[in-house]
């Protein structure tokens, strides 16, 4: 599955008990349509995303950044501490392509890491940047 959307919060790196690291972030997808009565309906769907390949990507995944994600979507359900049923949509991310950074990071540069050559085109300055993943 391929999704192109903006991050709703900065990415966070979590270190698990087995010393593995996972990058967690969220995105929102917007949709609109007209119902049978002709009323315009707007709907936002949130995905909690995880990326297990490299924790370095968290440095550039900031709120407002436009990203293209490849991976697998799945749902989860649980009973909260309040005893109520909850559900959420998740996205297990296998590839990330940065299309534009958030406005607060628009002047920062992205360092290249060894063996990596993925490129992204910045929407603000139209020059190629090397991504660290």
N, CA, C and O atoms as a GROMACS GRO file, in nm:
protein
  532
    1UNK      N    1   0.084  -0.116   0.000
    1UNK     CA    2   0.000   0.000   0.000
    1UNK      C    3   0.089   0.123   0.000
    1UNK      O    4   0.197   0.123   0.060
    2UNK      N    5   0.045   0.227  -0.067
    2UNK     CA    6   0.121   0.350  -0.080
    2UNK      C    7   0.034   0.466  -0.030
    2UNK      O    8  -0.080   0.481  -0.074
    3UNK      N    9   0.087   0.548   0.061
    3UNK     CA   10   0.014   0.662   0.116
    3UNK      C   11   0.104   0.784   0.108
    3UNK      O   12   0.222   0.777   0.142
    4UNK      N   13   0.049   0.897   0.063
    4UNK     CA   14   0.122   1.024   0.065
    4UNK      C   15   0.040   1.120   0.150
    4UNK      O   16  -0.070   1.160   0.112
    5UNK      N   17   0.094   1.157   0.265
    5UNK     CA   18   0.024   1.246   0.358
    5UNK      C   19   0.123   1.320   0.446
    5UNK      O   20   0.244   1.301   0.435
    6UNK      N   21   0.070   1.406   0.534
    6UNK     CA   22   0.151   1.485   0.626
    6UNK      C   23   0.153   1.424   0.766
    6UNK      O   24   0.055   1.363   0.810
    7UNK      N   25   0.266   1.441   0.834
    7UNK     CA   26   0.278   1.394   0.972
    7UNK      C   27   0.199   1.484   1.065
    7UNK      O   28   0.199   1.606   1.049
    8UNK      N   29   0.133   1.424   1.163
    8UNK     CA   30   0.055   1.501   1.260
    8UNK      C   31   0.133   1.527   1.387
    8UNK      O   32   0.089   1.607   1.470
    9UNK      N   33   0.247   1.463   1.404
    9UNK     CA   34   0.334   1.486   1.520
    9UNK      C   35   0.476   1.444   1.485
    9UNK      O   36   0.497   1.369   1.390
   10UNK      N   37   0.571   1.493   1.561
   10UNK     CA   38   0.711   1.455   1.540
   10UNK      C   39   0.729   1.307   1.569
   10UNK      O   40   0.663   1.250   1.656
   11UNK      N   41   0.820   1.245   1.495
   11UNK     CA   42   0.852   1.104   1.517
   11UNK      C   43   0.927   1.086   1.649
   11UNK      O   44   0.999   1.175   1.694
   12UNK      N   45   0.907   0.970   1.710
   12UNK     CA   46   0.975   0.936   1.835
   12UNK      C   47   1.041   0.800   1.818
   12UNK      O   48   0.984   0.710   1.755
   13UNK      N   49   1.160   0.784   1.874
   13UNK     CA   50   1.229   0.655   1.872
   13UNK      C   51   1.206   0.588   2.006
   13UNK      O   52   1.234   0.646   2.111
   14UNK      N   53   1.155   0.465   2.002
   14UNK     CA   54   1.135   0.386   2.124
   14UNK      C   55   1.236   0.272   2.123
   14UNK      O   56   1.258   0.208   2.020
   15UNK      N   57   1.296   0.247   2.238
   15UNK     CA   58   1.388   0.135   2.253
   15UNK      C   59   1.316   0.028   2.333
   15UNK      O   60   1.273   0.051   2.446
   16UNK      N   61   1.302  -0.089   2.273
   16UNK     CA   62   1.230  -0.199   2.336
   16UNK      C   63   1.321  -0.275   2.431
   16UNK      O   64   1.442  -0.254   2.432
   17UNK      N   65   1.264  -0.364   2.509
   17UNK     CA   66   1.341  -0.439   2.609
   17UNK      C   67   1.449  -0.527   2.545
   17UNK      O   68   1.549  -0.558   2.610
   18UNK      N   69   1.431  -0.568   2.420
   18UNK     CA   70   1.531  -0.650   2.352
   18UNK      C   71   1.633  -0.564   2.276
   18UNK      O   72   1.704  -0.614   2.190
   19UNK      N   73   1.639  -0.434   2.309
   19UNK     CA   74   1.732  -0.337   2.249
   19UNK      C   75   1.699  -0.299   2.105
   19UNK      O   76   1.774  -0.223   2.044
   20UNK      N   77   1.591  -0.350   2.047
   20UNK     CA   78   1.550  -0.308   1.913
   20UNK      C   79   1.491  -0.168   1.923
   20UNK      O   80   1.433  -0.130   2.025
   21UNK      N   81   1.506  -0.092   1.814
   21UNK     CA   82   1.454   0.044   1.809
   21UNK      C   83   1.346   0.055   1.702
   21UNK      O   84   1.358  -0.001   1.594
   22UNK      N   85   1.241   0.128   1.736
   22UNK     CA   86   1.132   0.151   1.641
   22UNK      C   87   1.101   0.300   1.639
   22UNK      O   88   1.099   0.367   1.742
   23UNK      N   89   1.076   0.351   1.518
   23UNK     CA   90   1.037   0.491   1.501
   23UNK      C   91   0.885   0.494   1.491
   23UNK      O   92   0.826   0.427   1.405
   24UNK      N   93   0.820   0.572   1.578
   24UNK     CA   94   0.676   0.585   1.577
   24UNK      C   95   0.638   0.728   1.538
   24UNK      O   96   0.698   0.824   1.586
   25UNK      N   97   0.539   0.741   1.452
   25UNK     CA   98   0.487   0.871   1.410
   25UNK      C   99   0.344   0.851   1.362
   25UNK      O  100   0.298   0.738   1.349
   26UNK      N  101   0.274   0.959   1.337
   26UNK     CA  102   0.136   0.946   1.290
   26UNK      C  103   0.113   1.036   1.169
   26UNK      O  104   0.178   1.140   1.153
   27UNK      N  105   0.020   0.993   1.086
   27UNK     CA  106  -0.021   1.070   0.969
   27UNK      C  107  -0.173   1.079   0.967
   27UNK      O  108  -0.242   1.001   1.031
   28UNK      N  109  -0.223   1.176   0.892
   28UNK     CA  110  -0.368   1.192   0.875
   28UNK      C  111  -0.400   1.195   0.727
   28UNK      O  112  -0.333   1.264   0.649
   29UNK      N  113  -0.502   1.120   0.687
   29UNK     CA  114  -0.550   1.124   0.549
   29UNK      C  115  -0.685   1.195   0.549
   29UNK      O  116  -0.769   1.171   0.636
   30UNK      N  117  -0.705   1.280   0.452
   30UNK     CA  118  -0.830   1.355   0.441
   30UNK      C  119  -0.908   1.307   0.318
   30UNK      O  120  -0.851   1.282   0.212
   31UNK      N  121  -1.038   1.296   0.336
   31UNK     CA  122  -1.126   1.254   0.227
   31UNK      C  123  -1.253   1.338   0.235
   31UNK      O  124  -1.294   1.378   0.344
   32UNK      N  125  -1.313   1.364   0.121
   32UNK     CA  126  -1.441   1.432   0.121
   32UNK      C  127  -1.528   1.375   0.010
   32UNK      O  128  -1.479   1.331  -0.094
   33UNK      N  129  -1.656   1.378   0.035
   33UNK     CA  130  -1.753   1.324  -0.060
   33UNK      C  131  -1.889   1.386  -0.032
   33UNK      O  132  -1.908   1.455   0.068
   34UNK      N  133  -1.983   1.361  -0.121
   34UNK     CA  134  -2.120   1.408  -0.100
   34UNK      C  135  -2.208   1.288  -0.066
   34UNK      O  136  -2.202   1.184  -0.131
   35UNK      N  137  -2.290   1.303   0.037
   35UNK     CA  138  -2.382   1.196   0.074
   35UNK      C  139  -2.506   1.198  -0.015
   35UNK      O  140  -2.513   1.279  -0.108
   36UNK      N  141  -2.602   1.112   0.011
   36UNK     CA  142  -2.721   1.101  -0.074
   36UNK      C  143  -2.803   1.230  -0.075
   36UNK      O  144  -2.875   1.256  -0.172
   37UNK      N  145  -2.793   1.308   0.031
   37UNK     CA  146  -2.866   1.434   0.037
   37UNK      C  147  -2.790   1.548  -0.030
   37UNK      O  148  -2.839   1.661  -0.035
   38UNK      N  149  -2.671   1.520  -0.083
   38UNK     CA  150  -2.592   1.622  -0.151
   38UNK      C  151  -2.504   1.705  -0.059
   38UNK      O  152  -2.440   1.800  -0.104
   39UNK      N  153  -2.502   1.670   0.069
   39UNK     CA  154  -2.419   1.744   0.165
   39UNK      C  155  -2.274   1.698   0.154
   39UNK      O  156  -2.244   1.580   0.139
   40UNK      N  157  -2.186   1.794   0.161
   40UNK     CA  158  -2.042   1.764   0.154
   40UNK      C  159  -1.995   1.712   0.290
   40UNK      O  160  -2.014   1.778   0.392
   41UNK      N  161  -1.935   1.594   0.291
   41UNK     CA  162  -1.885   1.531   0.413
   41UNK      C  163  -1.733   1.526   0.405
   41UNK      O  164  -1.676   1.478   0.307
   42UNK      N  165  -1.667   1.577   0.509
   42UNK     CA  166  -1.521   1.569   0.518
   42UNK      C  167  -1.486   1.471   0.628
   42UNK      O  168  -1.544   1.472   0.736
   43UNK      N  169  -1.388   1.385   0.599
   43UNK     CA  170  -1.351   1.281   0.693
   43UNK      C  171  -1.199   1.273   0.702
   43UNK      O  172  -1.130   1.272   0.601
   44UNK      N  173  -1.147   1.269   0.824
   44UNK     CA  174  -1.004   1.254   0.848
   44UNK      C  175  -0.980   1.120   0.915
   44UNK      O  176  -1.046   1.085   1.012
   45UNK      N  177  -0.884   1.045   0.862
   45UNK     CA  178  -0.847   0.916   0.918
   45UNK      C  179  -0.702   0.923   0.963
   45UNK      O  180  -0.616   0.967   0.887
   46UNK      N  181  -0.676   0.880   1.085
   46UNK     CA  182  -0.542   0.885   1.142
   46UNK      C  183  -0.480   0.745   1.142
   46UNK      O  184  -0.548   0.646   1.170
   47UNK      N  185  -0.352   0.738   1.109
   47UNK     CA  186  -0.276   0.614   1.112
   47UNK      C  187  -0.159   0.631   1.208
   47UNK      O  188  -0.085   0.730   1.200
   48UNK      N  189  -0.141   0.537   1.298
   48UNK     CA  190  -0.021   0.530   1.381
   48UNK      C  191   0.080   0.446   1.304
   48UNK      O  192   0.053   0.330   1.272
   49UNK      N  193   0.195   0.503   1.273
   49UNK     CA  194   0.294   0.436   1.187
   49UNK      C  195   0.414   0.389   1.268
   49UNK      O  196   0.451   0.450   1.369
   50UNK      N  197   0.475   0.281   1.221
   50UNK     CA  198   0.599   0.231   1.281
   50UNK      C  199   0.697   0.198   1.169
   50UNK      O  200   0.659   0.150   1.062
   51UNK      N  201   0.825   0.226   1.197
   51UNK     CA  202   0.932   0.203   1.100
   51UNK      C  203   1.048   0.139   1.178
   51UNK      O  204   1.101   0.199   1.271
   52UNK      N  205   1.086   0.018   1.140
   52UNK     CA  206   1.183  -0.061   1.215
   52UNK      C  207   1.323  -0.063   1.153
   52UNK      O  208   1.414  -0.118   1.214
   53UNK      N  209   1.342  -0.005   1.036
   53UNK     CA  210   1.467  -0.024   0.961
   53UNK      C  211   1.581   0.063   1.013
   53UNK      O  212   1.692   0.013   1.030
   54UNK      N  213   1.557   0.192   1.038
   54UNK     CA  214   1.664   0.281   1.084
   54UNK      C  215   1.607   0.391   1.173
   54UNK      O  216   1.516   0.462   1.131
   55UNK      N  217   1.658   0.404   1.296
   55UNK     CA  218   1.608   0.509   1.384
   55UNK      C  219   1.652   0.650   1.342
   55UNK      O  220   1.595   0.748   1.391
   56UNK      N  221   1.751   0.661   1.254
   56UNK     CA  222   1.802   0.793   1.212
   56UNK      C  223   1.697   0.874   1.138
   56UNK      O  224   1.705   0.997   1.135
   57UNK      N  225   1.601   0.807   1.077
   57UNK     CA  226   1.498   0.878   1.000
   57UNK      C  227   1.412   0.967   1.090
   57UNK      O  228   1.349   1.061   1.041
   58UNK      N  229   1.410   0.940   1.219
   58UNK     CA  230   1.327   1.020   1.311
   58UNK      C  231   1.369   1.166   1.312
   58UNK      O  232   1.287   1.254   1.341
   59UNK      N  233   1.494   1.195   1.282
   59UNK     CA  234   1.544   1.332   1.282
   59UNK      C  235   1.473   1.420   1.180
   59UNK      O  236   1.458   1.540   1.202
   60UNK      N  237   1.430   1.364   1.070
   60UNK     CA  238   1.368   1.444   0.964
   60UNK      C  239   1.216   1.428   0.957
   60UNK      O  240   1.150   1.499   0.881
   61UNK      N  241   1.161   1.338   1.036
   61UNK     CA  242   1.016   1.318   1.036
   61UNK      C  243   0.954   1.409   1.142
   61UNK      O  244   0.936   1.369   1.257
   62UNK      N  245   0.922   1.531   1.101
   62UNK     CA  246   0.867   1.629   1.193
   62UNK      C  247   0.724   1.665   1.151
   62UNK      O  248   0.685   1.648   1.036
   63UNK      N  249   0.651   1.714   1.247
   63UNK     CA  250   0.512   1.750   1.224
   63UNK      C  251   0.500   1.841   1.101
   63UNK      O  252   0.572   1.940   1.089
   64UNK      N  253   0.409   1.807   1.011
   64UNK     CA  254   0.385   1.885   0.891
   64UNK      C  255   0.461   1.838   0.768
   64UNK      O  256   0.430   1.881   0.658
   65UNK      N  257   0.559   1.749   0.785
   65UNK     CA  258   0.636   1.699   0.671
   65UNK      C  259   0.547   1.613   0.581
   65UNK      O  260   0.466   1.535   0.630
   66UNK      N  261   0.563   1.630   0.450
   66UNK     CA  262   0.488   1.550   0.353
   66UNK      C  263   0.572   1.429   0.318
   66UNK      O  264   0.682   1.443   0.266
   67UNK      N  265   0.519   1.309   0.345
   67UNK     CA  266   0.592   1.185   0.323
   67UNK      C  267   0.512   1.089   0.237
   67UNK      O  268   0.389   1.091   0.236
   68UNK      N  269   0.585   1.006   0.164
   68UNK     CA  270   0.525   0.896   0.089
   68UNK      C  271   0.568   0.768   0.160
   68UNK      O  272   0.688   0.742   0.176
   69UNK      N  273   0.472   0.689   0.202
   69UNK     CA  274   0.499   0.567   0.276
   69UNK      C  275   0.454   0.445   0.197
   69UNK      O  276   0.347   0.445   0.136
   70UNK      N  277   0.538   0.343   0.197
   70UNK     CA  278   0.500   0.213   0.144
   70UNK      C  279   0.500   0.116   0.260
   70UNK      O  280   0.587   0.121   0.346
   71UNK      N  281   0.403   0.028   0.263
   71UNK     CA  282   0.395  -0.068   0.371
   71UNK      C  283   0.260  -0.137   0.376
   71UNK      O  284   0.193  -0.154   0.274
   72UNK      N  285   0.222  -0.176   0.497
   72UNK     CA  286   0.101  -0.254   0.517
   72UNK      C  287   0.015  -0.190   0.625
   72UNK      O  288   0.063  -0.160   0.734
   73UNK      N  289  -0.113  -0.169   0.594
   73UNK     CA  290  -0.208  -0.115   0.691
   73UNK      C  291  -0.279  -0.229   0.762
   73UNK      O  292  -0.308  -0.333   0.703
   74UNK      N  293  -0.306  -0.208   0.891
   74UNK     CA  294  -0.382  -0.307   0.968
   74UNK      C  295  -0.454  -0.235   1.081
   74UNK      O  296  -0.420  -0.122   1.116
   75UNK      N  297  -0.553  -0.300   1.138
   75UNK     CA  298  -0.630  -0.240   1.248
   75UNK      C  299  -0.597  -0.313   1.378
   75UNK      O  300  -0.552  -0.427   1.378
   76UNK      N  301  -0.621  -0.244   1.488
   76UNK     CA  302  -0.603  -0.306   1.620
   76UNK      C  303  -0.718  -0.262   1.710
   76UNK      O  304  -0.772  -0.153   1.694
   77UNK      N  305  -0.753  -0.347   1.804
   77UNK     CA  306  -0.859  -0.317   1.899
   77UNK      C  307  -0.812  -0.358   2.038
   77UNK      O  308  -0.737  -0.455   2.054
   78UNK      N  309  -0.856  -0.283   2.142
   78UNK     CA  310  -0.815  -0.312   2.277
   78UNK      C  311  -0.917  -0.254   2.374
   78UNK      O  312  -0.999  -0.169   2.339
   79UNK      N  313  -0.910  -0.302   2.496
   79UNK     CA  314  -0.990  -0.248   2.605
   79UNK      C  315  -0.899  -0.156   2.685
   79UNK      O  316  -0.794  -0.198   2.733
   80UNK      N  317  -0.939  -0.030   2.699
   80UNK     CA  318  -0.857   0.069   2.769
   80UNK      C  319  -0.868   0.055   2.919
   80UNK      O  320  -0.948  -0.023   2.971
   81UNK      N  321  -0.787   0.133   2.989
   81UNK     CA  322  -0.788   0.134   3.136
   81UNK      C  323  -0.924   0.178   3.189
   81UNK      O  324  -0.962   0.146   3.301
   82UNK      N  325  -0.996   0.253   3.107
   82UNK     CA  326  -1.129   0.298   3.146
   82UNK      C  327  -1.237   0.192   3.125
   82UNK      O  328  -1.354   0.215   3.155
   83UNK      N  329  -1.197   0.074   3.072
   83UNK     CA  330  -1.291  -0.034   3.048
   83UNK      C  331  -1.366  -0.023   2.917
   83UNK      O  332  -1.447  -0.110   2.884
   84UNK      N  333  -1.339   0.081   2.841
   84UNK     CA  334  -1.406   0.103   2.712
   84UNK      C  335  -1.327   0.038   2.599
   84UNK      O  336  -1.205   0.027   2.604
   85UNK      N  337  -1.400  -0.004   2.497
   85UNK     CA  338  -1.337  -0.061   2.377
   85UNK      C  339  -1.281   0.052   2.291
   85UNK      O  340  -1.345   0.155   2.273
   86UNK      N  341  -1.160   0.031   2.238
   86UNK     CA  342  -1.095   0.128   2.151
   86UNK      C  343  -1.046   0.055   2.026
   86UNK      O  344  -1.025  -0.066   2.028
   87UNK      N  345  -1.027   0.131   1.918
   87UNK     CA  346  -0.974   0.074   1.795
   87UNK      C  347  -0.887   0.177   1.727
   87UNK      O  348  -0.904   0.297   1.749
   88UNK      N  349  -0.793   0.131   1.644
   88UNK     CA  350  -0.706   0.223   1.573
   88UNK      C  351  -0.655   0.161   1.445
   88UNK      O  352  -0.657   0.039   1.427
   89UNK      N  353  -0.609   0.248   1.357
   89UNK     CA  354  -0.548   0.203   1.232
   89UNK      C  355  -0.397   0.222   1.243
   89UNK      O  356  -0.350   0.325   1.290
   90UNK      N  357  -0.324   0.123   1.199
   90UNK     CA  358  -0.178   0.125   1.205
   90UNK      C  359  -0.121   0.106   1.065
   90UNK      O  360  -0.188   0.056   0.975
   91UNK      N  361   0.004   0.148   1.049
   91UNK     CA  362   0.072   0.132   0.921
   91UNK      C  363   0.215   0.087   0.949
   91UNK      O  364   0.295   0.162   1.004
   92UNK      N  365   0.246  -0.037   0.910
   92UNK     CA  366   0.381  -0.092   0.923
   92UNK      C  367   0.459  -0.046   0.801
   92UNK      O  368   0.438  -0.098   0.691
   93UNK      N  369   0.547   0.049   0.820
   93UNK     CA  370   0.615   0.118   0.710
   93UNK      C  371   0.741   0.044   0.668
   93UNK      O  372   0.825   0.010   0.752
   94UNK      N  373   0.755   0.019   0.538
   94UNK     CA  374   0.876  -0.046   0.487
   94UNK      C  375   0.964   0.050   0.409
   94UNK      O  376   1.085   0.027   0.398
   95UNK      N  377   0.907   0.158   0.355
   95UNK     CA  378   0.984   0.260   0.283
   95UNK      C  379   0.927   0.397   0.312
   95UNK      O  380   0.806   0.414   0.325
   96UNK      N  381   1.017   0.496   0.323
   96UNK     CA  382   0.976   0.634   0.346
   96UNK      C  383   1.046   0.722   0.245
   96UNK      O  384   1.167   0.712   0.224
   97UNK      N  385   0.968   0.810   0.182
   97UNK     CA  386   1.025   0.909   0.091
   97UNK      C  387   0.975   1.045   0.136
   97UNK      O  388   0.855   1.068   0.142
   98UNK      N  389   1.067   1.135   0.166
   98UNK     CA  390   1.032   1.269   0.211
   98UNK      C  391   1.010   1.357   0.089
   98UNK      O  392   1.100   1.375   0.007
   99UNK      N  393   0.889   1.413   0.077
   99UNK     CA  394   0.859   1.503  -0.035
   99UNK      C  395   0.884   1.648   0.002
   99UNK      O  396   0.935   1.725  -0.080
  100UNK      N  397   0.851   1.687   0.123
  100UNK     CA  398   0.886   1.820   0.173
  100UNK      C  399   0.890   1.814   0.324
  100UNK      O  400   0.814   1.742   0.388
  101UNK      N  401   0.981   1.892   0.380
  101UNK     CA  402   0.993   1.894   0.525
  101UNK      C  403   0.893   1.994   0.582
  101UNK      O  404   0.831   2.070   0.507
  102UNK      N  405   0.878   1.993   0.712
  102UNK     CA  406   0.789   2.089   0.774
  102UNK      C  407   0.851   2.227   0.765
  102UNK      O  408   0.971   2.239   0.740
  103UNK      N  409   0.773   2.329   0.785
  103UNK     CA  410   0.823   2.466   0.772
  103UNK      C  411   0.933   2.495   0.872
  103UNK      O  412   1.026   2.570   0.841
  104UNK      N  413   0.926   2.436   0.993
  104UNK     CA  414   1.028   2.467   1.093
  104UNK      C  415   1.163   2.404   1.057
  104UNK      O  416   1.265   2.446   1.110
  105UNK      N  417   1.165   2.302   0.968
  105UNK     CA  418   1.289   2.238   0.927
  105UNK      C  419   1.327   2.271   0.784
  105UNK      O  420   1.416   2.206   0.729
  106UNK      N  421   1.265   2.369   0.722
  106UNK     CA  422   1.286   2.394   0.580
  106UNK      C  423   1.428   2.437   0.548
  106UNK      O  424   1.470   2.424   0.433
  107UNK      N  425   1.504   2.489   0.644
  107UNK     CA  426   1.640   2.533   0.618
  107UNK      C  427   1.744   2.430   0.658
  107UNK      O  428   1.863   2.452   0.637
  108UNK      N  429   1.702   2.319   0.715
  108UNK     CA  430   1.800   2.220   0.759
  108UNK      C  431   1.841   2.129   0.644
  108UNK      O  432   1.767   2.111   0.547
  109UNK      N  433   1.960   2.073   0.655
  109UNK     CA  434   2.007   1.979   0.554
  109UNK      C  435   2.003   1.839   0.613
  109UNK      O  436   2.009   1.822   0.735
  110UNK      N  437   1.992   1.741   0.527
  110UNK     CA  438   1.981   1.603   0.568
  110UNK      C  439   2.110   1.532   0.535
  110UNK      O  440   2.148   1.525   0.418
  111UNK      N  441   2.182   1.478   0.636
  111UNK     CA  442   2.309   1.412   0.608
  111UNK      C  443   2.290   1.278   0.538
  111UNK      O  444   2.190   1.210   0.560
  112UNK      N  445   2.387   1.239   0.455
  112UNK     CA  446   2.384   1.111   0.386
  112UNK      C  447   2.453   1.007   0.474
  112UNK      O  448   2.557   1.034   0.533
  113UNK      N  449   2.394   0.888   0.480
  113UNK     CA  450   2.458   0.781   0.554
  113UNK      C  451   2.517   0.680   0.458
  113UNK      O  452   2.478   0.674   0.342
  114UNK      N  453   2.610   0.601   0.507
  114UNK     CA  454   2.683   0.505   0.425
  114UNK      C  455   2.588   0.406   0.358
  114UNK      O  456   2.500   0.349   0.421
  115UNK      N  457   2.609   0.387   0.227
  115UNK     CA  458   2.534   0.286   0.152
  115UNK      C  459   2.394   0.327   0.115
  115UNK      O  460   2.319   0.247   0.058
  116UNK      N  461   2.356   0.447   0.145
  116UNK     CA  462   2.220   0.491   0.117
  116UNK      C  463   2.224   0.593   0.004
  116UNK      O  464   2.310   0.682   0.003
  117UNK      N  465   2.132   0.582  -0.092
  117UNK     CA  466   2.132   0.679  -0.200
  117UNK      C  467   1.992   0.724  -0.240
  117UNK      O  468   1.972   0.773  -0.351
  118UNK      N  469   1.894   0.708  -0.150
  118UNK     CA  470   1.759   0.755  -0.181
  118UNK      C  471   1.760   0.906  -0.189
  118UNK      O  472   1.826   0.973  -0.109
  119UNK      N  473   1.687   0.961  -0.286
  119UNK     CA  474   1.683   1.106  -0.304
  119UNK      C  475   1.540   1.155  -0.296
  119UNK      O  476   1.446   1.082  -0.325
  120UNK      N  477   1.526   1.280  -0.257
  120UNK     CA  478   1.396   1.344  -0.250
  120UNK      C  479   1.408   1.485  -0.304
  120UNK      O  480   1.513   1.548  -0.290
  121UNK      N  481   1.304   1.533  -0.363
  121UNK     CA  482   1.304   1.668  -0.417
  121UNK      C  483   1.227   1.757  -0.320
  121UNK      O  484   1.110   1.730  -0.291
  122UNK      N  485   1.289   1.861  -0.272
  122UNK     CA  486   1.226   1.953  -0.180
  122UNK      C  487   1.129   2.041  -0.257
  122UNK      O  488   1.164   2.093  -0.363
  123UNK      N  489   1.010   2.059  -0.205
  123UNK     CA  490   0.910   2.141  -0.271
  123UNK      C  491   0.945   2.289  -0.261
  123UNK      O  492   0.901   2.368  -0.344
  124UNK      N  493   1.023   2.327  -0.159
  124UNK     CA  494   1.050   2.468  -0.140
  124UNK      C  495   1.168   2.518  -0.222
  124UNK      O  496   1.162   2.629  -0.274
  125UNK      N  497   1.275   2.439  -0.237
  125UNK     CA  498   1.391   2.491  -0.308
  125UNK      C  499   1.429   2.410  -0.431
  125UNK      O  500   1.530   2.441  -0.495
  126UNK      N  501   1.353   2.308  -0.466
  126UNK     CA  502   1.372   2.228  -0.586
  126UNK      C  503   1.515   2.181  -0.608
  126UNK      O  504   1.562   2.180  -0.722
  127UNK      N  505   1.584   2.142  -0.503
  127UNK     CA  506   1.715   2.081  -0.520
  127UNK      C  507   1.711   1.943  -0.458
  127UNK      O  508   1.632   1.918  -0.367
  128UNK      N  509   1.796   1.852  -0.505
  128UNK     CA  510   1.798   1.715  -0.453
  128UNK      C  511   1.868   1.712  -0.318
  128UNK      O  512   1.970   1.778  -0.299
  129UNK      N  513   1.811   1.635  -0.225
  129UNK     CA  514   1.871   1.613  -0.094
  129UNK      C  515   1.889   1.464  -0.076
  129UNK      O  516   1.806   1.386  -0.121
  130UNK      N  517   1.998   1.425  -0.012
  130UNK     CA  518   2.019   1.284   0.020
  130UNK      C  519   1.949   1.254   0.152
  130UNK      O  520   1.964   1.328   0.249
  131UNK      N  521   1.875   1.145   0.156
  131UNK     CA  522   1.805   1.104   0.277
  131UNK      C  523   1.888   1.004   0.355
  131UNK      O  524   1.964   0.928   0.295
  132UNK      N  525   1.876   1.002   0.487
  132UNK     CA  526   1.956   0.913   0.570
  132UNK      C  527   1.897   0.773   0.586
  132UNK      O  528   1.931   0.705   0.683
  133UNK      N  529   1.811   0.728   0.496
  133UNK     CA  530   1.754   0.594   0.505
  133UNK      C  531   1.733   0.536   0.369
  133UNK      O  532   1.686   0.423   0.356
   0.00000   0.00000   0.00000
